[in-house]
Amino acid sequence: MPGRRRRITTLTSLVLLLLAAAVTAACTSSSGPGAAPARTQAAAPADAEAAGSPYWVDPQSDAARQVAAWEAQGRNGDAQVLRRIADQPMALWGPGDDPGPEIRRAVNGARAAGRTVLLTAYNIPHRDCGQHSAGGAGSATAYRSWIGAFADNIGAAKAIVILEPDAVPHMVDGCTRADHHDERFRLLSEAVDRLKRNKNTRVYLDAGNPAWIPDPMKLVGALYKAGIDRADGFSLNVSNFQPDAAGRAYGAALSQETEGKHFVIDTSRNGDGPLPGDRQQAWCNPPGRALGVRPTDKTGDPLVDAYLWIKRPGESDGPCRGGPAAGRWWPDYALGLARRARDRGPS
């Protein structure tokens, strides 16, 4: 891997200094879990497709069903606020048993609307190191079958796939057992190749977030083993709360070491940044957070292909702070995210 191993020390140091400054500034200006940030006036629900978003909006999302239920109950005010989530495109996370039916539903809906479908593949064996989102395919053979079905059901449709959130960073930070690394690298690399056989599928291999692996250089070798050279790029901040400026600086440093790969940033819940302070489980259902930049491919940054809602706002991070199991819909938390939304474009 000649070329990418060469370090441009001064530039890398400068980028890391900018990253640190961005994170510090965002945390300093955060309103905190109990404070009420400045709000814009309530607006009519945003129809992402009518507004020209390239991404498909799922009419059967949990948020959309909750809006309908609250309207039927006469909770029209809450329903109107929750439309800030329901009317936006979000990634569909392929079910771990059989991804086919749900992906076909999404692909058919996106094709009919002339949009791109957003998908997340999250079924790697030994997933999440046995933590809140533990699970995944039971074997390498099972995973190969699953990712094959995932790719087959996308077919020729226009799709963006976020490939296995946390899988690479968990190897870098030591959470995933060392004896599982070789198999995981092979499975990720094979998954990139399988998905890229679909001519209209763009693949972004997950690379964690700036607060997780503070030095992006530690990810470079692992990303190459996982197939980043054949992927379209990498994803950042999935299910996390790091501010956009920190993500852009971190992504730029990582892009420099991966031969200019582009990236996408999850902005689903980072409108007020991370929970202030160095707290245990600050990532798990933190209070006082807000929706971030609405999904768009107009980012104003040549390296950032899109701001996306990869984590579906309102789905729990796990059974912490009174939340349901990981991935379960939590309407009260969703309503809080929507109430605190800044309703802004990229900054």
C-alpha positions in Angstrom: 0.0 0.0 0.0 2.6 2.5 -1.0 1.7 6.2 -1.1 -1.0 6.1 1.6 1.5 5.1 4.3 3.5 8.3 3.7 2.9 10.8 6.5 2.6 14.5 5.8 3.3 15.3 9.4 2.8 19.0 9.5 -0.5 18.9 7.6 -1.8 16.0 9.7 -0.9 17.8 12.9 -2.7 20.9 11.7 -5.8 18.9 10.9 -5.8 17.3 14.3 -5.4 20.7 16.0 -8.4 22.0 14.0 -10.4 18.9 15.0 -9.6 19.5 18.7 -10.6 23.1 18.4 -13.9 22.2 16.7 -14.8 19.7 19.4 -13.9 22.1 22.2 -15.9 24.9 20.6 -18.9 22.7 20.1 -18.9 21.4 23.7 -18.4 24.9 25.1 -21.4 26.3 23.2 -23.7 23.3 23.9 -26.8 24.2 25.9 -26.5 21.1 28.1 -29.2 18.6 29.0 -31.4 20.9 31.0 -31.2 24.1 29.0 -33.5 25.2 26.2 -31.6 26.1 23.1 -32.7 28.9 20.8 -35.6 27.7 18.5 -36.8 28.7 15.2 -40.5 29.3 14.7 -42.6 26.2 14.2 -42.9 25.5 10.5 -45.1 23.4 8.2 -43.9 19.8 7.9 -40.9 19.5 5.6 -41.6 17.1 2.6 -38.1 16.1 1.8 -39.0 14.7 -1.6 -41.0 17.8 -2.6 -38.1 19.9 -1.5 -35.8 18.1 -3.9 -34.0 15.7 -1.6 -32.5 12.8 -3.6 -33.4 10.3 -0.9 -36.5 8.2 -0.4 -38.8 8.9 2.6 -40.3 5.8 4.2 -44.1 6.2 4.6 -44.1 3.3 7.0 -41.4 4.4 9.4 -42.1 4.2 13.1 -42.2 8.0 13.1 -44.8 8.1 10.3 -47.0 5.6 12.1 -46.7 7.5 15.4 -47.8 10.7 13.6 -50.9 8.9 12.3 -51.6 7.4 15.8 -51.3 10.8 17.5 -53.5 12.5 15.0 -56.1 9.9 15.5 -55.9 10.6 19.3 -56.2 14.3 18.8 -52.6 15.0 19.7 -52.2 17.2 16.7 -49.6 19.5 18.1 -47.2 16.6 19.0 -47.9 15.0 15.6 -47.0 18.2 13.8 -43.7 18.4 15.7 -42.9 14.7 15.1 -43.3 15.3 11.3 -39.8 16.9 11.6 -38.6 13.2 11.7 -41.4 11.4 9.8 -41.0 13.6 6.7 -37.3 13.1 6.3 -35.3 10.2 4.7 -33.7 7.8 7.1 -31.6 4.7 6.5 -33.4 1.4 6.7 -31.4 -1.2 8.7 -31.7 -4.6 7.0 -33.3 -7.2 9.3 -30.9 -9.8 10.6 -33.0 -12.8 9.7 -34.1 -12.2 6.1 -33.3 -8.7 4.8 -35.1 -9.4 1.5 -38.7 -8.3 2.1 -37.9 -5.0 3.8 -35.2 -4.1 1.2 -37.6 -4.9 -1.6 -40.2 -2.7 -0.1 -37.8 0.2 0.2 -36.3 -0.3 -3.2 -39.7 -0.4 -4.8 -40.8 2.7 -3.0 -37.6 4.6 -3.9 -37.9 3.5 -7.6 -41.5 4.7 -7.8 -40.5 8.0 -6.4 -37.3 8.3 -8.5 -35.2 8.5 -5.4 -32.1 6.8 -3.9 -32.7 4.4 -1.0 -30.6 4.6 2.1 -29.7 1.3 3.8 -27.5 0.1 6.6 -26.0 -3.4 6.7 -25.5 -4.4 10.4 -25.2 -8.1 10.9 -21.5 -8.9 11.3 -20.7 -11.9 13.6 -19.9 -11.0 17.2 -21.5 -7.6 16.7 -21.1 -4.9 19.3 -18.8 -7.0 21.5 -21.8 -8.4 23.4 -23.1 -5.0 24.4 -26.6 -3.4 23.9 -26.7 -4.3 20.2 -25.1 -7.7 20.5 -26.0 -10.3 17.9 -25.3 -10.6 14.2 -24.9 -13.6 12.0 -24.1 -16.8 13.7 -21.1 -17.7 11.4 -19.1 -16.4 8.5 -21.1 -18.7 6.2 -24.4 -17.2 7.5 -23.1 -13.7 7.0 -22.0 -14.3 3.4 -25.5 -15.6 2.7 -27.1 -12.6 4.4 -25.0 -10.0 2.7 -25.6 -11.7 -0.6 -29.4 -11.5 -0.1 -29.0 -7.9 1.0 -27.2 -7.1 -2.3 -29.4 -9.2 -4.5 -32.5 -7.4 -3.3 -31.0 -4.0 -4.1 -30.3 -5.0 -7.6 -30.0 -2.1 -10.1 -31.7 0.4 -7.8 -29.9 3.6 -6.7 -28.7 2.9 -3.2 -26.3 4.1 -0.5 -25.2 1.4 1.9 -23.6 2.1 5.2 -21.5 -1.0 5.9 -21.4 -2.4 9.4 -21.3 0.4 11.9 -18.7 0.0 14.6 -17.2 -3.2 13.0 -13.8 -1.6 12.2 -13.4 0.7 15.2 -14.2 -2.2 17.6 -11.2 -4.0 16.2 -9.0 -0.9 16.6 -10.0 -0.2 20.2 -9.6 -3.8 21.2 -13.3 -4.5 22.0 -13.6 -7.2 19.4 -11.5 -10.3 20.3 -8.2 -10.6 18.4 -9.0 -14.1 17.2 -12.1 -12.7 15.4 -10.2 -10.0 13.5 -9.0 -12.0 10.4 -12.5 -13.4 9.8 -14.1 -9.9 10.2 -11.7 -8.3 7.8 -12.4 -11.0 5.2 -16.1 -10.6 5.6 -16.1 -6.8 5.3 -13.8 -6.9 2.3 -16.0 -9.5 0.6 -19.1 -7.5 1.5 -17.7 -4.4 -0.2 -17.0 -6.4 -3.3 -20.4 -8.1 -3.3 -22.3 -4.8 -2.9 -20.2 -3.0 -5.5 -21.2 -5.6 -8.1 -24.5 -3.6 -8.1 -23.8 -0.9 -10.6 -25.8 1.8 -8.8 -24.9 1.0 -5.2 -22.5 3.3 -3.3 -20.8 1.7 -0.2 -19.4 3.6 2.8 -17.4 1.6 5.3 -18.0 2.8 8.8 -15.1 4.5 10.6 -16.6 5.5 14.0 -16.4 9.1 15.2 -13.9 11.6 16.5 -14.5 11.0 20.1 -14.1 7.2 19.8 -10.7 6.8 18.1 -9.3 10.4 18.5 -6.3 9.7 16.2 -7.8 8.9 12.8 -4.4 7.5 11.7 -5.1 4.4 13.9 -7.9 3.4 11.6 -6.1 3.6 8.3 -4.6 0.1 8.2 -7.8 -1.5 9.4 -9.9 0.3 6.8 -7.6 -1.0 4.1 -7.9 -4.6 5.3 -11.7 -4.1 5.3 -11.7 -3.0 1.7 -11.8 0.8 1.8 -9.8 1.0 -1.5 -12.8 -0.5 -3.3 -15.5 1.2 -1.4 -16.9 4.6 -2.3 -15.7 6.1 1.1 -16.4 5.9 4.8 -19.1 7.0 7.2 -18.7 8.9 10.4 -20.7 9.6 13.6 -23.2 6.8 13.1 -25.6 6.8 16.1 -23.4 9.4 17.8 -23.6 13.1 18.6 -20.3 14.7 17.5 -20.7 18.1 15.8 -20.4 18.6 12.1 -17.2 20.6 12.3 -15.5 17.9 14.2 -16.6 15.3 11.7 -15.4 17.3 8.7 -12.0 17.9 10.2 -11.6 14.2 11.3 -12.9 13.0 7.9 -10.4 15.3 6.1 -7.5 13.8 8.0 -8.7 10.3 7.3 -9.4 11.1 3.6 -5.8 12.3 3.2 -4.5 8.9 4.4 -7.0 6.9 2.2 -6.1 8.4 -1.2 -8.8 11.0 -1.0 -11.8 8.9 -0.1 -15.0 10.9 0.5 -17.3 10.4 3.4 -20.8 10.8 4.8 -21.7 12.1 8.3 -24.7 11.0 10.4 -26.4 14.2 11.6 -29.6 12.5 12.9 -29.1 13.6 16.6 -26.1 15.9 16.7 -28.0 19.3 16.6 -26.8 20.2 20.1 -23.6 18.1 20.0 -22.6 15.5 22.6 -23.7 15.4 26.2 -21.3 17.8 28.0 -18.7 16.4 30.4 -16.9 13.1 30.5 -19.7 10.9 31.6 -20.2 7.1 31.7 -22.4 6.1 28.8 -22.7 9.6 27.4 -23.5 7.9 24.0 -26.6 6.0 25.3 -29.9 7.9 25.1 -28.4 11.1 26.4 -31.0 13.7 27.4 -31.4 17.1 25.9 -30.2 16.2 22.4 -31.6 17.5 19.1 -32.1 16.6 15.5 -29.2 17.8 13.3 -28.9 18.9 9.7 -31.6 17.5 7.5 -30.4 14.8 5.0 -28.9 16.4 1.9 -26.2 15.8 -0.7 -25.5 19.6 -0.8 -22.9 19.9 1.9 -20.7 22.7 0.7 -17.6 20.5 1.3 -16.1 18.6 -1.6 -15.1 15.7 0.6 -18.5 15.3 2.3 -20.8 13.4 -0.1 -23.8 13.8 2.2 -25.3 14.5 5.6 -27.5 11.6 6.4 -29.8 10.3 9.1 -28.3 6.9 9.4 -29.4 6.3 13.0 -33.2 6.5 12.9 -34.1 9.3 15.3 -36.3 8.0 18.1 -34.9 4.5 18.1 -33.3 3.6 21.5 -29.6 3.1 22.0 -30.3 0.5 24.6 -31.9 -0.1 28.0 -30.3 3.0 29.6 -32.0 6.1 31.1 -35.3 4.4 30.9 -35.1 3.4 27.2 -36.3 0.2 25.6 -34.0 -2.3 24.0 -31.6 -1.1 21.3 -33.3 -0.3 18.1 -36.8 -0.1 19.6 -39.0 2.9 18.9 -39.2 5.4 21.8 -41.8 8.1 21.0 -41.0 10.3 24.0 -37.3 10.5 23.1 -38.2 11.1 19.5 -40.5 14.0 20.4 -37.8 15.6 22.5 -35.3 15.4 19.6 -37.9 16.9 17.3 -38.9 19.7 19.7 -35.2 20.8 20.1 -34.5 20.6 16.3 -32.7 23.6 14.9 -34.4 23.3 11.5 -31.3 24.4 9.7 -29.3 23.4 6.7 -25.6 22.6 6.6 -23.3 24.9 8.5 
